[in-house]
Amino acid sequence: MGYTIYWEKKNKKDFSLEFQNAVKEILEEMRKENVVIRGPYGDGEPIVSSDFIGFNGCEKLNEDHESFWFKSQNAGFNFCKTQRKPYTPVVARVLLLAKKYGYIETLSHDDDDNYWEKIGVYNNLDNSYDALKTTSDSMSMTVRMYYGAPDDVADAIWEDIDNNDI
């Protein structure tokens, strides 16, 4: 049980350097938006290479769920259960980007597109990459909805994260 994002990878080609850099940009932007992204097992650093992208939420903050694995050489149906934890928009944005670059053919999730709109992920691939970027307000809303924390508590958590105390 849990919120799931589904996709179908249509080819077995390595990820371009441009795509890898765009994924790294998404990860950095989300870090600035106070979303803690770790390696596939909820610790360490996310992995971005020509043949593999892997990350998860932060295990120490109980923000991890299923690892996001995106392998260049695996064509076919795939999914990632995120349980709507704070890394959900990161998975969605990486997959939207992958669709834009032609690595995946289909993309869907367990809810209607209103959920992605609420968390700042836009499913309009006809616009530039900038249209996929989230705003501080929408990401803060997602984090606060997940934690149910007032602004001052959430801000204190993010300060600890920035100082590497978590």
N, C-alpha and C positions, 0 to 999 in steps of 0.2 A: 504494500500500500504506500502511496505517496505520489506526489506530483512528478510527472514524467514528461520528458522532451524526447521526441522520436525523430530520426532522420534516416535517409537512405543515401549512402555514399555511392556515387556513380562510377568512379574510376579508381585506378591504382597508380596514381602518379604522385611523386614527391611534392611536398609543399614548397612553393616558391619562396625566395627570400623576402619578397614584398609582402606575401601573406604572413610569414612568420613575424616580420616587423610590425605588421598591423595587429596581430594577436598580442604581441608584447606591449603595444600601445594601449590596447584594451585593458590588459592586466594592470598597467601602470595607472591608467585613468581610474579604474575601479579602486585601486589602493588609495588614490587621492580622495575618492568618495567614501573612504572608511570601510570598504569591503575587504576583509582579510582573506586572501587567496594563498593557499599552500600547495604543496606537491600532491600527487594523486592519493596519498594515504593520510592527508590532513596535517602533515608536517613538512618541513623542508621547503624547497622552492618549487614553483610550477616548472614544468618541462615544456620547452618549445624548440622543436628541431625540424629538419626537413622531412622526417618520417613519423614524428609523433608529437602530439600535444596532450599533456595530462595535468590536471589540477583538481582541487577539491576545496571545500571550505576549511576553516581552522578547527582541528580536532579539540584543542585546548579550550576553545570557546563554545564547543558543542555546535559548531556551524557546519560540520562535515556531514555528508550522507554518502551517496554513491560517487565513486571517482568518475570524473569526466575523462574518458579515453578516446582520442581521435587519432587513428592510425592511417597514414597515407596509403598503405598497401592493403587495407581491408575494405573491399567494396561490399555493399549490401546493407541490410537493415541493421540499425543500431538504436540504442536508447540510453538515457541517463535519468535516474530518479534523483531529484534534488530536494524533494519534500518542501519546496518553496523556501529553502534556507537562503541566506543572503548571497550565496554564490550563483543562484539561479539566473539572474540577469547576465552574469558573465558567460555561462554556458550558452544562453540564448544569443548573445551578441557574437560570440565566436562562431556559432553555427550560421547565423545570418551572414556573417562575413564569408564563411566557407561557401555558402550558397552563391553569394555575389561573385566569388572567384571561380565558381564552377566545380567545386569539389563534392558538393552534395546536390541531389536532385529534388528531394522532398524534405519538408520540415514541418512538424506539427507538435502539439502538446495537449495535455489533458484538459485544458480550459479554452474558452473562447479567447479571441485576441484582446479582449478588454483587460485581461490580467497583465499581458505584456505592456499594454498602454499605461496601466496603473503604475508599473514599476519602471517605466521609461524606456522600454525596448520597443522599437517601431519596426513593423514587418512590411515596410515599403521599400523594396530593393531597387526601385526605379530611381530613387534619389541618391545623392552622393553618400559616401561613408559617414559624413557629418550628421546625416539624418538618423543614424543608428546610435549616436552618442546620447548618453543619459545626462540629466541635469543633476546638480547637487540636491535640489529639493526633492526630486523623485526618488533618488537613492536614499536620502535621509528618511523619507517617508517609508520606504521598504524596510529599512533596518529598524525603525521605530515600530512599525507594524509587527515585525517578527518578534522583537523583544518586548513590546508593550512598555518600553521605558520612556520616562519623560526626557526632555531635551538635555537637562543637566546631567542626568545619569549616563545617557548615551555619549555625551561629549566627554565625560570622564573615562569611559571605556576606550574611546578612540584615542585619547591622550596617552593612556597606558600602552595601547598598541603602537602608536607612533614612537614611544620611548622604548619599545621592545621589551616591555615589562610583561607582556602576554605572549 
